[in-house]
Amino acid sequence: MIAESAVNWLHSGAPVVLGSYEDAGSGRTFVVARPADEPALWQDYFRGARRNYRRYGVEQAVNFDEAATGESTAVFVAAVDPNGQVVGGLRAQGPFSRVEQVYALREWAGRKGTDQLRKELVQRMDEGVVEIKAVWVEHGAARHGELTTTMSRAFVHVLRLLQVRYALCTAASHALPRWRSSGGVVSTGVSPVPYPDERYLTWLMWWDRQEISRLISADQNWNMERELQQLLGSAARGHATATPAAR
């Protein structure tokens, strides 16, 4: 459980980076921040996300114009190379006060599964729900596999930092195994839909903070706890350990 002082600090509005942690496996620093506090880092993350989604012809999967200001983003995570280059990241929306705020409803757009999606959101809303969006890892990045595995754990760190029980993410079929590795569970009640086009079958995944530890491997669990301690330690000090080139 995150210390009360860290939670109060998180919501204080203080203009600081929330924290960071080092990942030896991928050789990157993972920085967690609010867009308004780290605008340059946010823009590096955002440009990378847009570039990578465009590369695969799925830019329409994320409303980049709407998200550009960062106002709809609670926190974002940027994976930073030793030379300061952002090579991956994600953003989180929420916690939500109304079901209608959840972007996934736009993806289902009234198709089969929409009613069940609403039902699952309603069932979880009182205990806190955030939505993970615009996840990417740079194509051709060194140690790509390790980087992707570490990125999957960032889902859980965001969930813990924002002090909610649930996180949701929509994912194409090929991405399901990597997100399962961090405790994600595919909804069996919500039918998948073609999104953003017929090339991709998109599924709804849930992370439940109370169930994650029993769903992941011992290695993943150990790495999550190690990273979380680094993250909270840097948060308590009021600064992150990102390289100067990334700041």
Long-range contacts (C-beta under 8 A, 24 or more apart in sequence): 2-160, 2-161, 2-163, 2-232, 3-232, 5-236, 6-232, 6-235, 6-236, 7-163, 9-235, 9-236, 10-161, 10-162, 10-163, 10-235, 14-238, 16-238, 16-239, 17-234, 17-239, 17-240, 17-242, 18-75, 18-161, 18-231, 18-235, 18-240, 19-161, 19-230, 19-231, 19-232, 19-233, 19-234, 19-235, 19-240, 20-230, 20-231, 20-234, 20-240, 20-241, 20-242, 21-226, 21-227, 21-228, 21-230, 21-231, 21-234, 21-241, 22-230, 22-241, 23-146, 23-150, 23-227, 25-143, 25-146, 25-149, 25-150, 25-223, 26-79, 26-143, 26-146, 26-147, 26-149, 26-150, 27-81, 27-82, 27-142, 27-143, 27-146, 28-79, 28-80, 28-81, 28-82, 28-87, 28-88, 28-147, 28-150, 29-79, 29-80, 29-82, 29-240, 29-241, 29-242, 29-243, 29-246, 30-77, 30-78, 30-79, 30-80, 30-150, 30-154, 30-227, 31-77, 31-78, 31-80, 31-240, 31-242, 31-246, 32-75, 32-76, 32-77, 32-154, 32-157, 32-158, 32-161, 32-231, 32-240, 33-75, 33-76, 33-78, 33-240, 34-70, 34-73, 34-74, 34-75, 34-76, 35-69, 35-70, 35-71, 35-73, 35-76, 36-70, 38-247, 39-70, 40-247, 41-78, 41-80, 41-86, 41-242, 41-246, 41-247, 42-70, 42-73, 42-76, 44-78, 44-85, 44-86, 44-246, 45-76, 45-78, 45-86, 45-89, 45-91, 46-70, 46-134, 48-86, 48-87, 48-88, 48-89, 48-136, 48-138, 49-89, 49-91, 49-134, 49-136, 52-136, 52-137, 52-138, 52-139, 53-134, 53-136, 55-139, 57-199, 58-196, 58-197, 58-200, 60-196, 60-197, 61-107, 61-195, 61-196, 62-133, 62-134, 63-103, 67-91, 67-133, 67-134, 74-130, 74-162, 75-158, 75-161, 75-162, 77-151, 77-154, 77-157, 77-158, 78-246, 79-137, 79-147, 79-150, 79-151, 80-242, 80-243, 80-246, 82-243, 83-243, 83-245, 84-243, 84-244, 84-245, 84-246, 85-246, 86-246, 87-137, 87-138, 87-141, 87-147, 88-136, 88-137, 88-138, 88-141, 88-147, 88-148, 88-151, 89-134, 89-135, 89-136, 89-151, 90-132, 90-133, 90-134, 90-135, 90-136, 90-151, 90-154, 90-155, 90-158, 91-132, 91-133, 91-134, 92-130, 92-131, 92-132, 92-133, 92-158, 92-162, 92-167, 93-130, 93-131, 93-133, 94-128, 94-129, 94-130, 94-131, 94-162, 94-164, 95-128, 95-129, 95-130, 95-162, 95-164, 96-121, 96-125, 96-129, 96-130, 96-131, 99-125, 102-129, 102-131, 102-168, 103-131, 103-133, 104-131, 104-168, 104-170, 104-204, 107-170, 107-193, 107-195, 107-196, 107-202, 108-190, 108-193, 108-195, 109-193, 111-191, 111-193, 112-191, 112-193, 113-189, 113-190, 113-191, 113-192, 113-193, 113-204, 116-187, 116-189, 116-190, 116-191, 117-187, 117-190, 117-204, 119-189, 120-187, 120-189, 120-190, 120-204, 120-206, 121-168, 124-165, 124-166, 124-206, 127-164, 127-165, 127-166, 128-162, 128-163, 128-164, 128-165, 128-166, 129-164, 129-165, 129-166, 129-167, 129-168, 130-158, 130-159, 130-162, 130-164, 130-166, 130-167, 130-168, 131-167, 131-168, 131-169, 132-158, 132-167, 132-168, 132-169, 133-169, 135-169, 148-178, 149-178, 149-181, 149-220, 150-223, 152-178, 152-179, 152-181, 152-182, 152-184, 153-182, 153-220, 153-223, 153-224, 153-227, 155-179, 155-182, 155-183, 155-184, 155-207, 156-182, 156-183, 156-207, 156-209, 156-212, 156-224, 157-224, 157-227, 157-228, 157-231, 159-207, 159-209, 160-209, 160-228, 161-231, 164-209, 165-208, 165-209, 165-210, 166-206, 166-207, 166-208, 166-209, 167-206, 167-207, 168-204, 168-205, 168-206, 168-207, 169-205, 169-207, 170-195, 170-202, 170-203, 170-204, 170-205, 171-202, 171-203, 171-205, 172-200, 172-201, 172-202, 172-203, 173-200, 173-201, 173-203, 176-203, 176-205, 179-205, 180-205, 180-215, 181-216, 181-217, 181-220, 182-207, 182-212, 182-216, 182-220, 182-224, 183-207, 183-208, 183-211, 183-212, 183-213, 183-215, 183-216, 185-211, 185-215
